Amino acid sequence: MIGLTSTVATLEGLAELIAEPGRMPVNNTDLVKLASACHLRLAERMGRIAG
């Protein structure tokens, strides 16, 4: 289910929306959460590759 005020995008599309100022109204807290989640996922993957 998708909420009435929700947006759906591919990961590539989301990155493009976030990268351009003013295209997607997102606050700093949400950006930090997203960046943290991405960082953790990348660290996990890098650990598997190195291990």
PDB file of all heavy atoms in Angstrom:
ATOM      1  N   MET A   1       0.835  -1.188   0.000  1.00  0.00           N
ATOM      2  CA  MET A   1       0.000   0.000   0.000  1.00  0.00           C
ATOM      3  C   MET A   1       0.877   1.247   0.000  1.00  0.00           C
ATOM      4  O   MET A   1       1.930   1.276   0.611  1.00  0.00           O
ATOM      5  CB  MET A   1      -0.891   0.007   1.241  1.00  0.00           C
ATOM      6  CG  MET A   1      -1.979  -1.038   1.190  1.00  0.00           C
ATOM      7  SD  MET A   1      -3.064  -1.041   2.638  1.00  0.00           S
ATOM      8  CE  MET A   1      -3.638   0.608   2.681  1.00  0.00           C
ATOM      9  N   ILE A   2       0.411   2.254  -0.672  1.00  0.00           N
ATOM     10  CA  ILE A   2       1.128   3.521  -0.764  1.00  0.00           C
ATOM     11  C   ILE A   2       0.214   4.626  -0.259  1.00  0.00           C
ATOM     12  O   ILE A   2      -0.938   4.715  -0.676  1.00  0.00           O
ATOM     13  CB  ILE A   2       1.564   3.804  -2.209  1.00  0.00           C
ATOM     14  CG1 ILE A   2       2.493   2.691  -2.703  1.00  0.00           C
ATOM     15  CG2 ILE A   2       2.246   5.150  -2.326  1.00  0.00           C
ATOM     16  CD1 ILE A   2       2.801   2.771  -4.170  1.00  0.00           C
ATOM     17  N   GLY A   3       0.731   5.449   0.640  1.00  0.00           N
ATOM     18  CA  GLY A   3      -0.048   6.543   1.187  1.00  0.00           C
ATOM     19  C   GLY A   3      -0.353   7.609   0.146  1.00  0.00           C
ATOM     20  O   GLY A   3       0.310   7.698  -0.895  1.00  0.00           O
ATOM     21  N   LEU A   4      -1.335   8.412   0.431  1.00  0.00           N
ATOM     22  CA  LEU A   4      -1.749   9.456  -0.509  1.00  0.00           C
ATOM     23  C   LEU A   4      -0.662  10.476  -0.787  1.00  0.00           C
ATOM     24  O   LEU A   4      -0.600  11.046  -1.871  1.00  0.00           O
ATOM     25  CB  LEU A   4      -3.000  10.166   0.013  1.00  0.00           C
ATOM     26  CG  LEU A   4      -4.267   9.312   0.078  1.00  0.00           C
ATOM     27  CD1 LEU A   4      -5.410  10.118   0.697  1.00  0.00           C
ATOM     28  CD2 LEU A   4      -4.658   8.819  -1.309  1.00  0.00           C
ATOM     29  N   THR A   5       0.195  10.733   0.177  1.00  0.00           N
ATOM     30  CA  THR A   5       1.253  11.726  -0.014  1.00  0.00           C
ATOM     31  C   THR A   5       2.603  11.079  -0.308  1.00  0.00           C
ATOM     32  O   THR A   5       3.633  11.721  -0.222  1.00  0.00           O
ATOM     33  CB  THR A   5       1.383  12.622   1.231  1.00  0.00           C
ATOM     34  OG1 THR A   5       1.709  11.795   2.353  1.00  0.00           O
ATOM     35  CG2 THR A   5       0.101  13.391   1.496  1.00  0.00           C
ATOM     36  N   SER A   6       2.600   9.807  -0.658  1.00  0.00           N
ATOM     37  CA  SER A   6       3.838   9.078  -0.932  1.00  0.00           C
ATOM     38  C   SER A   6       4.261   9.233  -2.382  1.00  0.00           C
ATOM     39  O   SER A   6       3.464   9.548  -3.262  1.00  0.00           O
ATOM     40  CB  SER A   6       3.648   7.590  -0.625  1.00  0.00           C
ATOM     41  OG  SER A   6       3.351   7.396   0.730  1.00  0.00           O
ATOM     42  N   THR A   7       5.548   8.993  -2.609  1.00  0.00           N
ATOM     43  CA  THR A   7       6.120   9.015  -3.944  1.00  0.00           C
ATOM     44  C   THR A   7       6.840   7.696  -4.176  1.00  0.00           C
ATOM     45  O   THR A   7       7.478   7.168  -3.274  1.00  0.00           O
ATOM     46  CB  THR A   7       7.131  10.169  -4.087  1.00  0.00           C
ATOM     47  OG1 THR A   7       6.460  11.389  -3.804  1.00  0.00           O
ATOM     48  CG2 THR A   7       7.732  10.237  -5.457  1.00  0.00           C
ATOM     49  N   VAL A   8       6.754   7.177  -5.387  1.00  0.00           N
ATOM     50  CA  VAL A   8       7.441   5.943  -5.742  1.00  0.00           C
ATOM     51  C   VAL A   8       8.490   6.271  -6.789  1.00  0.00           C
ATOM     52  O   VAL A   8       8.215   6.982  -7.744  1.00  0.00           O
ATOM     53  CB  VAL A   8       6.456   4.890  -6.290  1.00  0.00           C
ATOM     54  CG1 VAL A   8       7.180   3.640  -6.724  1.00  0.00           C
ATOM     55  CG2 VAL A   8       5.395   4.565  -5.253  1.00  0.00           C
ATOM     56  N   ALA A   9       9.707   5.761  -6.582  1.00  0.00           N
ATOM     57  CA  ALA A   9      10.784   5.988  -7.538  1.00  0.00           C
ATOM     58  C   ALA A   9      11.738   4.810  -7.499  1.00  0.00           C
ATOM     59  O   ALA A   9      11.812   4.089  -6.498  1.00  0.00           O
ATOM     60  CB  ALA A   9      11.543   7.276  -7.196  1.00  0.00           C
ATOM     61  N   THR A  10      12.477   4.621  -8.569  1.00  0.00           N
ATOM     62  CA  THR A  10      13.554   3.638  -8.551  1.00  0.00           C
ATOM     63  C   THR A  10      14.659   4.197  -7.648  1.00  0.00           C
ATOM     64  O   THR A  10      14.665   5.399  -7.328  1.00  0.00           O
ATOM     65  CB  THR A  10      14.113   3.423  -9.959  1.00  0.00           C
ATOM     66  OG1 THR A  10      14.671   4.664 -10.418  1.00  0.00           O
ATOM     67  CG2 THR A  10      13.048   2.929 -10.926  1.00  0.00           C
ATOM     68  N   LEU A  11      15.608   3.369  -7.273  1.00  0.00           N
ATOM     69  CA  LEU A  11      16.724   3.865  -6.466  1.00  0.00           C
ATOM     70  C   LEU A  11      17.513   4.921  -7.230  1.00  0.00           C
ATOM     71  O   LEU A  11      17.933   5.930  -6.665  1.00  0.00           O
ATOM     72  CB  LEU A  11      17.642   2.718  -6.045  1.00  0.00           C
ATOM     73  CG  LEU A  11      17.083   1.790  -4.977  1.00  0.00           C
ATOM     74  CD1 LEU A  11      18.055   0.640  -4.712  1.00  0.00           C
ATOM     75  CD2 LEU A  11      16.814   2.545  -3.691  1.00  0.00           C
ATOM     76  N   GLU A  12      17.700   4.684  -8.516  1.00  0.00           N
ATOM     77  CA  GLU A  12      18.406   5.667  -9.342  1.00  0.00           C
ATOM     78  C   GLU A  12      17.624   6.973  -9.392  1.00  0.00           C
ATOM     79  O   GLU A  12      18.192   8.062  -9.259  1.00  0.00           O
ATOM     80  CB  GLU A  12      18.606   5.129 -10.754  1.00  0.00           C
ATOM     81  CG  GLU A  12      19.383   6.075 -11.653  1.00  0.00           C
ATOM     82  CD  GLU A  12      19.589   5.510 -13.053  1.00  0.00           C
ATOM     83  OE1 GLU A  12      19.359   4.308 -13.271  1.00  0.00           O
ATOM     84  OE2 GLU A  12      19.971   6.307 -13.925  1.00  0.00           O
ATOM     85  N   GLY A  13      16.311   6.873  -9.552  1.00  0.00           N
ATOM     86  CA  GLY A  13      15.469   8.066  -9.577  1.00  0.00           C
ATOM     87  C   GLY A  13      15.491   8.805  -8.252  1.00  0.00           C
ATOM     88  O   GLY A  13      15.510  10.039  -8.218  1.00  0.00           O
ATOM     89  N   LEU A  14      15.491   8.052  -7.162  1.00  0.00           N
ATOM     90  CA  LEU A  14      15.540   8.667  -5.836  1.00  0.00           C
ATOM     91  C   LEU A  14      16.843   9.435  -5.657  1.00  0.00           C
ATOM     92  O   LEU A  14      16.842  10.570  -5.170  1.00  0.00           O
ATOM     93  CB  LEU A  14      15.401   7.598  -4.749  1.00  0.00           C
ATOM     94  CG  LEU A  14      15.501   8.073  -3.312  1.00  0.00           C
ATOM     95  CD1 LEU A  14      14.387   9.067  -2.988  1.00  0.00           C
ATOM     96  CD2 LEU A  14      15.454   6.890  -2.361  1.00  0.00           C
ATOM     97  N   ALA A  15      17.955   8.827  -6.072  1.00  0.00           N
ATOM     98  CA  ALA A  15      19.254   9.498  -5.963  1.00  0.00           C
ATOM     99  C   ALA A  15      19.255  10.807  -6.752  1.00  0.00           C
ATOM    100  O   ALA A  15      19.765  11.829  -6.276  1.00  0.00           O
ATOM    101  CB  ALA A  15      20.366   8.576  -6.454  1.00  0.00           C
ATOM    102  N   GLU A  16      18.671  10.779  -7.948  1.00  0.00           N
ATOM    103  CA  GLU A  16      18.611  11.992  -8.769  1.00  0.00           C
ATOM    104  C   GLU A  16      17.740  13.061  -8.119  1.00  0.00           C
ATOM    105  O   GLU A  16      18.087  14.249  -8.127  1.00  0.00           O
ATOM    106  CB  GLU A  16      18.082  11.658 -10.158  1.00  0.00           C
ATOM    107  CG  GLU A  16      19.058  10.849 -10.994  1.00  0.00           C
ATOM    108  CD  GLU A  16      18.479  10.401 -12.323  1.00  0.00           C
ATOM    109  OE1 GLU A  16      17.378  10.866 -12.695  1.00  0.00           O
ATOM    110  OE2 GLU A  16      19.131   9.581 -12.992  1.00  0.00           O
ATOM    111  N   LEU A  17      16.613  12.649  -7.546  1.00  0.00           N
ATOM    112  CA  LEU A  17      15.726  13.612  -6.888  1.00  0.00           C
ATOM    113  C   LEU A  17      16.394  14.262  -5.684  1.00  0.00           C
ATOM    114  O   LEU A  17      16.272  15.468  -5.458  1.00  0.00           O
ATOM    115  CB  LEU A  17      14.435  12.925  -6.440  1.00  0.00           C
ATOM    116  CG  LEU A  17      13.442  12.563  -7.532  1.00  0.00           C
ATOM    117  CD1 LEU A  17      12.319  11.702  -6.947  1.00  0.00           C
ATOM    118  CD2 LEU A  17      12.868  13.815  -8.167  1.00  0.00           C
ATOM    119  N   ILE A  18      17.105  13.464  -4.895  1.00  0.00           N
ATOM    120  CA  ILE A  18      17.745  13.979  -3.689  1.00  0.00           C
ATOM    121  C   ILE A  18      18.935  14.869  -4.042  1.00  0.00           C
ATOM    122  O   ILE A  18      19.194  15.861  -3.368  1.00  0.00           O
ATOM    123  CB  ILE A  18      18.181  12.824  -2.770  1.00  0.00           C
ATOM    124  CG1 ILE A  18      16.932  12.147  -2.192  1.00  0.00           C
ATOM    125  CG2 ILE A  18      19.092  13.317  -1.651  1.00  0.00           C
ATOM    126  CD1 ILE A  18      17.234  10.878  -1.425  1.00  0.00           C
ATOM    127  N   ALA A  19      19.662  14.521  -5.105  1.00  0.00           N
ATOM    128  CA  ALA A  19      20.881  15.250  -5.469  1.00  0.00           C
ATOM    129  C   ALA A  19      20.603  16.685  -5.911  1.00  0.00           C
ATOM    130  O   ALA A  19      21.432  17.567  -5.697  1.00  0.00           O
ATOM    131  CB  ALA A  19      21.622  14.502  -6.569  1.00  0.00           C
ATOM    132  N   GLU A  20      19.455  16.917  -6.514  1.00  0.00           N
ATOM    133  CA  GLU A  20      19.150  18.260  -7.013  1.00  0.00           C
ATOM    134  C   GLU A  20      18.370  19.056  -5.969  1.00  0.00           C
ATOM    135  O   GLU A  20      17.263  18.667  -5.592  1.00  0.00           O
ATOM    136  CB  GLU A  20      18.334  18.171  -8.296  1.00  0.00           C
ATOM    137  CG  GLU A  20      19.116  17.621  -9.462  1.00  0.00           C
ATOM    138  CD  GLU A  20      18.330  17.672 -10.751  1.00  0.00           C
ATOM    139  OE1 GLU A  20      17.613  18.682 -10.974  1.00  0.00           O
ATOM    140  OE2 GLU A  20      18.435  16.711 -11.520  1.00  0.00           O
ATOM    141  N   PRO A  21      18.938  20.170  -5.491  1.00  0.00           N
ATOM    142  CA  PRO A  21      18.258  20.984  -4.481  1.00  0.00           C
ATOM    143  C   PRO A  21      16.867  21.431  -4.947  1.00  0.00           C
ATOM    144  O   PRO A  21      16.688  21.825  -6.094  1.00  0.00           O
ATOM    145  CB  PRO A  21      19.179  22.195  -4.322  1.00  0.00           C
ATOM    146  CG  PRO A  21      20.511  21.738  -4.807  1.00  0.00           C
ATOM    147  CD  PRO A  21      20.213  20.728  -5.889  1.00  0.00           C
ATOM    148  N   GLY A  22      15.897  21.293  -4.075  1.00  0.00           N
ATOM    149  CA  GLY A  22      14.560  21.770  -4.351  1.00  0.00           C
ATOM    150  C   GLY A  22      13.656  20.817  -5.109  1.00  0.00           C
ATOM    151  O   GLY A  22      12.465  21.056  -5.215  1.00  0.00           O
ATOM    152  N   ARG A  23      14.195  19.726  -5.653  1.00  0.00           N
ATOM    153  CA  ARG A  23      13.359  18.800  -6.422  1.00  0.00           C
ATOM    154  C   ARG A  23      12.539  17.894  -5.526  1.00  0.00           C
ATOM    155  O   ARG A  23      11.458  17.457  -5.898  1.00  0.00           O
ATOM    156  CB  ARG A  23      14.229  17.919  -7.337  1.00  0.00           C
ATOM    157  CG  ARG A  23      14.639  18.694  -8.553  1.00  0.00           C
ATOM    158  CD  ARG A  23      14.844  17.922  -9.801  1.00  0.00           C
ATOM    159  NE  ARG A  23      13.828  16.973 -10.188  1.00  0.00           N
ATOM    160  CZ  ARG A  23      14.080  15.900 -10.911  1.00  0.00           C
ATOM    161  NH1 ARG A  23      15.303  15.643 -11.296  1.00  0.00           N
ATOM    162  NH2 ARG A  23      13.111  15.081 -11.251  1.00  0.00           N
ATOM    163  N   MET A  24      13.051  17.596  -4.349  1.00  0.00           N
ATOM    164  CA  MET A  24      12.334  16.709  -3.438  1.00  0.00           C
ATOM    165  C   MET A  24      12.383  17.318  -2.045  1.00  0.00           C
ATOM    166  O   MET A  24      13.459  17.487  -1.480  1.00  0.00           O
ATOM    167  CB  MET A  24      12.970  15.326  -3.428  1.00  0.00           C
ATOM    168  CG  MET A  24      12.242  14.330  -2.577  1.00  0.00           C
ATOM    169  SD  MET A  24      13.020  12.715  -2.784  1.00  0.00           S
ATOM    170  CE  MET A  24      11.780  11.693  -2.084  1.00  0.00           C
ATOM    171  N   PRO A  25      11.229  17.683  -1.493  1.00  0.00           N
ATOM    172  CA  PRO A  25      11.230  18.280  -0.155  1.00  0.00           C
ATOM    173  C   PRO A  25      11.544  17.233   0.911  1.00  0.00           C
ATOM    174  O   PRO A  25      10.691  16.442   1.299  1.00  0.00           O
ATOM    175  CB  PRO A  25       9.801  18.812  -0.012  1.00  0.00           C
ATOM    176  CG  PRO A  25       8.979  17.950  -0.915  1.00  0.00           C
ATOM    177  CD  PRO A  25       9.876  17.535  -2.039  1.00  0.00           C
ATOM    178  N   VAL A  26      12.781  17.181   1.335  1.00  0.00           N
ATOM    179  CA  VAL A  26      13.203  16.215   2.343  1.00  0.00           C
ATOM    180  C   VAL A  26      13.989  16.967   3.422  1.00  0.00           C
ATOM    181  O   VAL A  26      14.774  17.853   3.120  1.00  0.00           O
ATOM    182  CB  VAL A  26      14.042  15.069   1.705  1.00  0.00           C
ATOM    183  CG1 VAL A  26      15.304  15.590   1.097  1.00  0.00           C
ATOM    184  CG2 VAL A  26      14.305  13.955   2.663  1.00  0.00           C
ATOM    185  N   ASN A  27      13.728  16.611   4.663  1.00  0.00           N
ATOM    186  CA  ASN A  27      14.404  17.328   5.747  1.00  0.00           C
ATOM    187  C   ASN A  27      15.722  16.644   6.111  1.00  0.00           C
ATOM    188  O   ASN A  27      16.012  15.529   5.681  1.00  0.00           O
ATOM    189  CB  ASN A  27      13.486  17.477   6.968  1.00  0.00           C
ATOM    190  CG  ASN A  27      13.077  16.146   7.545  1.00  0.00           C
ATOM    191  OD1 ASN A  27      13.891  15.253   7.711  1.00  0.00           O
ATOM    192  ND2 ASN A  27      11.806  15.992   7.866  1.00  0.00           N
ATOM    193  N   ASN A  28      16.526  17.326   6.906  1.00  0.00           N
ATOM    194  CA  ASN A  28      17.852  16.819   7.273  1.00  0.00           C
ATOM    195  C   ASN A  28      17.777  15.495   8.025  1.00  0.00           C
ATOM    196  O   ASN A  28      18.614  14.616   7.817  1.00  0.00           O
ATOM    197  CB  ASN A  28      18.603  17.853   8.108  1.00  0.00           C
ATOM    198  CG  ASN A  28      19.035  19.041   7.285  1.00  0.00           C
ATOM    199  OD1 ASN A  28      19.034  18.998   6.057  1.00  0.00           O
ATOM    200  ND2 ASN A  28      19.392  20.127   7.951  1.00  0.00           N
ATOM    201  N   THR A  29      16.787  15.341   8.886  1.00  0.00           N
ATOM    202  CA  THR A  29      16.657  14.103   9.654  1.00  0.00           C
ATOM    203  C   THR A  29      16.446  12.912   8.728  1.00  0.00           C
ATOM    204  O   THR A  29      17.092  11.875   8.880  1.00  0.00           O
ATOM    205  CB  THR A  29      15.488  14.210  10.655  1.00  0.00           C
ATOM    206  OG1 THR A  29      15.736  15.310  11.541  1.00  0.00           O
ATOM    207  CG2 THR A  29      15.332  12.938  11.461  1.00  0.00           C
ATOM    208  N   ASP A  30      15.574  13.071   7.751  1.00  0.00           N
ATOM    209  CA  ASP A  30      15.326  11.988   6.809  1.00  0.00           C
ATOM    210  C   ASP A  30      16.559  11.693   5.963  1.00  0.00           C
ATOM    211  O   ASP A  30      16.857  10.536   5.664  1.00  0.00           O
ATOM    212  CB  ASP A  30      14.137  12.315   5.909  1.00  0.00           C
ATOM    213  CG  ASP A  30      12.819  12.284   6.667  1.00  0.00           C
ATOM    214  OD1 ASP A  30      12.737  11.619   7.717  1.00  0.00           O
ATOM    215  OD2 ASP A  30      11.867  12.931   6.200  1.00  0.00           O
ATOM    216  N   LEU A  31      17.289  12.731   5.563  1.00  0.00           N
ATOM    217  CA  LEU A  31      18.512  12.519   4.796  1.00  0.00           C
ATOM    218  C   LEU A  31      19.561  11.777   5.607  1.00  0.00           C
ATOM    219  O   LEU A  31      20.252  10.899   5.085  1.00  0.00           O
ATOM    220  CB  LEU A  31      19.077  13.853   4.304  1.00  0.00           C
ATOM    221  CG  LEU A  31      18.383  14.487   3.108  1.00  0.00           C
ATOM    222  CD1 LEU A  31      18.997  15.851   2.799  1.00  0.00           C
ATOM    223  CD2 LEU A  31      18.453  13.590   1.893  1.00  0.00           C
ATOM    224  N   VAL A  32      19.695  12.112   6.878  1.00  0.00           N
ATOM    225  CA  VAL A  32      20.655  11.428   7.743  1.00  0.00           C
ATOM    226  C   VAL A  32      20.275   9.957   7.906  1.00  0.00           C
ATOM    227  O   VAL A  32      21.137   9.073   7.833  1.00  0.00           O
ATOM    228  CB  VAL A  32      20.762  12.127   9.122  1.00  0.00           C
ATOM    229  CG1 VAL A  32      21.528  11.267  10.112  1.00  0.00           C
ATOM    230  CG2 VAL A  32      21.424  13.478   8.972  1.00  0.00           C
ATOM    231  N   LYS A  33      18.992   9.676   8.088  1.00  0.00           N
ATOM    232  CA  LYS A  33      18.539   8.283   8.210  1.00  0.00           C
ATOM    233  C   LYS A  33      18.839   7.497   6.945  1.00  0.00           C
ATOM    234  O   LYS A  33      19.316   6.359   6.999  1.00  0.00           O
ATOM    235  CB  LYS A  33      17.041   8.232   8.512  1.00  0.00           C
ATOM    236  CG  LYS A  33      16.675   8.673   9.902  1.00  0.00           C
ATOM    237  CD  LYS A  33      15.164   8.628  10.087  1.00  0.00           C
ATOM    238  CE  LYS A  33      14.735   9.141  11.428  1.00  0.00           C
ATOM    239  NZ  LYS A  33      13.263   9.130  11.572  1.00  0.00           N
ATOM    240  N   LEU A  34      18.567   8.097   5.797  1.00  0.00           N
ATOM    241  CA  LEU A  34      18.819   7.434   4.524  1.00  0.00           C
ATOM    242  C   LEU A  34      20.317   7.210   4.316  1.00  0.00           C
ATOM    243  O   LEU A  34      20.748   6.123   3.919  1.00  0.00           O
ATOM    244  CB  LEU A  34      18.244   8.267   3.375  1.00  0.00           C
ATOM    245  CG  LEU A  34      18.394   7.700   1.980  1.00  0.00           C
ATOM    246  CD1 LEU A  34      17.723   6.331   1.861  1.00  0.00           C
ATOM    247  CD2 LEU A  34      17.804   8.659   0.967  1.00  0.00           C
ATOM    248  N   ALA A  35      21.113   8.234   4.588  1.00  0.00           N
ATOM    249  CA  ALA A  35      22.565   8.110   4.427  1.00  0.00           C
ATOM    250  C   ALA A  35      23.124   7.047   5.373  1.00  0.00           C
ATOM    251  O   ALA A  35      23.992   6.257   4.979  1.00  0.00           O
ATOM    252  CB  ALA A  35      23.239   9.453   4.688  1.00  0.00           C
ATOM    253  N   SER A  36      22.631   6.991   6.595  1.00  0.00           N
ATOM    254  CA  SER A  36      23.090   5.991   7.557  1.00  0.00           C
ATOM    255  C   SER A  36      22.745   4.581   7.099  1.00  0.00           C
ATOM    256  O   SER A  36      23.574   3.666   7.172  1.00  0.00           O
ATOM    257  CB  SER A  36      22.478   6.237   8.932  1.00  0.00           C
ATOM    258  OG  SER A  36      22.915   7.457   9.453  1.00  0.00           O
ATOM    259  N   ALA A  37      21.535   4.401   6.605  1.00  0.00           N
ATOM    260  CA  ALA A  37      21.114   3.090   6.121  1.00  0.00           C
ATOM    261  C   ALA A  37      21.969   2.654   4.932  1.00  0.00           C
ATOM    262  O   ALA A  37      22.395   1.492   4.858  1.00  0.00           O
ATOM    263  CB  ALA A  37      19.635   3.118   5.733  1.00  0.00           C
ATOM    264  N   CYS A  38      22.237   3.569   4.020  1.00  0.00           N
ATOM    265  CA  CYS A  38      23.072   3.254   2.862  1.00  0.00           C
ATOM    266  C   CYS A  38      24.496   2.916   3.298  1.00  0.00           C
ATOM    267  O   CYS A  38      25.106   1.970   2.792  1.00  0.00           O
ATOM    268  CB  CYS A  38      23.089   4.423   1.880  1.00  0.00           C
ATOM    269  SG  CYS A  38      21.513   4.672   1.030  1.00  0.00           S
ATOM    270  N   HIS A  39      25.027   3.690   4.224  1.00  0.00           N
ATOM    271  CA  HIS A  39      26.381   3.445   4.727  1.00  0.00           C
ATOM    272  C   HIS A  39      26.479   2.066   5.378  1.00  0.00           C
ATOM    273  O   HIS A  39      27.434   1.326   5.127  1.00  0.00           O
ATOM    274  CB  HIS A  39      26.770   4.547   5.722  1.00  0.00           C
ATOM    275  CG  HIS A  39      28.103   4.343   6.334  1.00  0.00           C
ATOM    276  ND1 HIS A  39      29.269   4.609   5.666  1.00  0.00           N
ATOM    277  CD2 HIS A  39      28.456   3.874   7.551  1.00  0.00           C
ATOM    278  CE1 HIS A  39      30.295   4.311   6.456  1.00  0.00           C
ATOM    279  NE2 HIS A  39      29.821   3.872   7.602  1.00  0.00           N
ATOM    280  N   LEU A  40      25.501   1.720   6.200  1.00  0.00           N
ATOM    281  CA  LEU A  40      25.519   0.416   6.852  1.00  0.00           C
ATOM    282  C   LEU A  40      25.429  -0.724   5.842  1.00  0.00           C
ATOM    283  O   LEU A  40      26.129  -1.728   5.960  1.00  0.00           O
ATOM    284  CB  LEU A  40      24.385   0.313   7.865  1.00  0.00           C
ATOM    285  CG  LEU A  40      24.529   1.155   9.124  1.00  0.00           C
ATOM    286  CD1 LEU A  40      23.246   1.107   9.955  1.00  0.00           C
ATOM    287  CD2 LEU A  40      25.715   0.693   9.944  1.00  0.00           C
ATOM    288  N   ARG A  41      24.571  -0.582   4.848  1.00  0.00           N
ATOM    289  CA  ARG A  41      24.426  -1.617   3.826  1.00  0.00           C
ATOM    290  C   ARG A  41      25.719  -1.782   3.036  1.00  0.00           C
ATOM    291  O   ARG A  41      26.162  -2.887   2.754  1.00  0.00           O
ATOM    292  CB  ARG A  41      23.278  -1.260   2.893  1.00  0.00           C
ATOM    293  CG  ARG A  41      23.012  -2.241   1.777  1.00  0.00           C
ATOM    294  CD  ARG A  41      22.608  -3.635   2.257  1.00  0.00           C
ATOM    295  NE  ARG A  41      21.415  -3.646   3.045  1.00  0.00           N
ATOM    296  CZ  ARG A  41      20.185  -3.846   2.580  1.00  0.00           C
ATOM    297  NH1 ARG A  41      20.001  -4.050   1.311  1.00  0.00           N
ATOM    298  NH2 ARG A  41      19.167  -3.847   3.409  1.00  0.00           N
ATOM    299  N   LEU A  42      26.363  -0.655   2.660  1.00  0.00           N
ATOM    300  CA  LEU A  42      27.623  -0.736   1.924  1.00  0.00           C
ATOM    301  C   LEU A  42      28.721  -1.374   2.766  1.00  0.00           C
ATOM    302  O   LEU A  42      29.493  -2.189   2.264  1.00  0.00           O
ATOM    303  CB  LEU A  42      28.062   0.660   1.463  1.00  0.00           C
ATOM    304  CG  LEU A  42      27.312   1.212   0.267  1.00  0.00           C
ATOM    305  CD1 LEU A  42      27.671   2.685   0.059  1.00  0.00           C
ATOM    306  CD2 LEU A  42      27.618   0.412  -0.986  1.00  0.00           C
ATOM    307  N   ALA A  43      28.796  -1.013   4.037  1.00  0.00           N
ATOM    308  CA  ALA A  43      29.801  -1.596   4.928  1.00  0.00           C
ATOM    309  C   ALA A  43      29.591  -3.103   5.054  1.00  0.00           C
ATOM    310  O   ALA A  43      30.560  -3.879   5.053  1.00  0.00           O
ATOM    311  CB  ALA A  43      29.742  -0.926   6.301  1.00  0.00           C
ATOM    312  N   GLU A  44      28.333  -3.516   5.136  1.00  0.00           N
ATOM    313  CA  GLU A  44      28.008  -4.943   5.223  1.00  0.00           C
ATOM    314  C   GLU A  44      28.467  -5.671   3.957  1.00  0.00           C
ATOM    315  O   GLU A  44      29.091  -6.719   4.025  1.00  0.00           O
ATOM    316  CB  GLU A  44      26.504  -5.094   5.404  1.00  0.00           C
ATOM    317  CG  GLU A  44      26.005  -6.515   5.462  1.00  0.00           C
ATOM    318  CD  GLU A  44      24.490  -6.550   5.534  1.00  0.00           C
ATOM    319  OE1 GLU A  44      23.954  -6.250   6.618  1.00  0.00           O
ATOM    320  OE2 GLU A  44      23.862  -6.851   4.498  1.00  0.00           O
ATOM    321  N   ARG A  45      28.166  -5.115   2.816  1.00  0.00           N
ATOM    322  CA  ARG A  45      28.565  -5.732   1.548  1.00  0.00           C
ATOM    323  C   ARG A  45      30.074  -5.771   1.381  1.00  0.00           C
ATOM    324  O   ARG A  45      30.631  -6.750   0.904  1.00  0.00           O
ATOM    325  CB  ARG A  45      27.924  -4.995   0.375  1.00  0.00           C
ATOM    326  CG  ARG A  45      26.445  -5.239   0.280  1.00  0.00           C
ATOM    327  CD  ARG A  45      25.856  -4.543  -0.907  1.00  0.00           C
ATOM    328  NE  ARG A  45      24.429  -4.816  -0.986  1.00  0.00           N
ATOM    329  CZ  ARG A  45      23.663  -4.437  -1.987  1.00  0.00           C
ATOM    330  NH1 ARG A  45      24.174  -3.768  -2.997  1.00  0.00           N
ATOM    331  NH2 ARG A  45      22.379  -4.726  -1.968  1.00  0.00           N
ATOM    332  N   MET A  46      30.743  -4.695   1.759  1.00  0.00           N
ATOM    333  CA  MET A  46      32.195  -4.651   1.654  1.00  0.00           C
ATOM    334  C   MET A  46      32.825  -5.678   2.576  1.00  0.00           C
ATOM    335  O   MET A  46      33.836  -6.298   2.241  1.00  0.00           O
ATOM    336  CB  MET A  46      32.707  -3.250   1.954  1.00  0.00           C
ATOM    337  CG  MET A  46      32.350  -2.261   0.856  1.00  0.00           C
ATOM    338  SD  MET A  46      32.694  -0.535   1.265  1.00  0.00           S
ATOM    339  CE  MET A  46      34.439  -0.558   1.542  1.00  0.00           C
ATOM    340  N   GLY A  47      32.223  -5.878   3.749  1.00  0.00           N
ATOM    341  CA  GLY A  47      32.716  -6.899   4.691  1.00  0.00           C
ATOM    342  C   GLY A  47      32.616  -8.290   4.109  1.00  0.00           C
ATOM    343  O   GLY A  47      33.498  -9.131   4.309  1.00  0.00           O
ATOM    344  N   ARG A  48      31.537  -8.572   3.390  1.00  0.00           N
ATOM    345  CA  ARG A  48      31.357  -9.889   2.761  1.00  0.00           C
ATOM    346  C   ARG A  48      32.357 -10.099   1.633  1.00  0.00           C
ATOM    347  O   ARG A  48      32.866 -11.190   1.449  1.00  0.00           O
ATOM    348  CB  ARG A  48      29.940 -10.046   2.235  1.00  0.00           C
ATOM    349  CG  ARG A  48      28.964 -10.461   3.327  1.00  0.00           C
ATOM    350  CD  ARG A  48      27.647 -10.830   2.724  1.00  0.00           C
ATOM    351  NE  ARG A  48      26.780  -9.677   2.910  1.00  0.00           N
ATOM    352  CZ  ARG A  48      25.736  -9.365   2.188  1.00  0.00           C
ATOM    353  NH1 ARG A  48      25.390 -10.116   1.175  1.00  0.00           N
ATOM    354  NH2 ARG A  48      25.011  -8.325   2.455  1.00  0.00           N
ATOM    355  N   ILE A  49      32.633  -9.034   0.884  1.00  0.00           N
ATOM    356  CA  ILE A  49      33.573  -9.137  -0.227  1.00  0.00           C
ATOM    357  C   ILE A  49      34.988  -9.364   0.301  1.00  0.00           C
ATOM    358  O   ILE A  49      35.731 -10.183  -0.226  1.00  0.00           O
ATOM    359  CB  ILE A  49      33.516  -7.871  -1.113  1.00  0.00           C
ATOM    360  CG1 ILE A  49      32.172  -7.812  -1.845  1.00  0.00           C
ATOM    361  CG2 ILE A  49      34.663  -7.826  -2.111  1.00  0.00           C
ATOM    362  CD1 ILE A  49      31.921  -6.492  -2.556  1.00  0.00           C
ATOM    363  N   ALA A  50      35.349  -8.626   1.349  1.00  0.00           N
ATOM    364  CA  ALA A  50      36.709  -8.727   1.914  1.00  0.00           C
ATOM    365  C   ALA A  50      36.907 -10.037   2.674  1.00  0.00           C
ATOM    366  O   ALA A  50      38.027 -10.513   2.808  1.00  0.00           O
ATOM    367  CB  ALA A  50      36.970  -7.555   2.834  1.00  0.00           C
ATOM    368  N   GLY A  51      35.804 -10.606   3.191  1.00  0.00           N
ATOM    369  CA  GLY A  51      35.907 -11.791   4.041  1.00  0.00           C
ATOM    370  C   GLY A  51      35.932 -13.014   3.289  1.00  0.00           C
ATOM    371  O   GLY A  51      36.419 -13.912   2.956  1.00  0.00           O
TER     372      GLY A  51
END
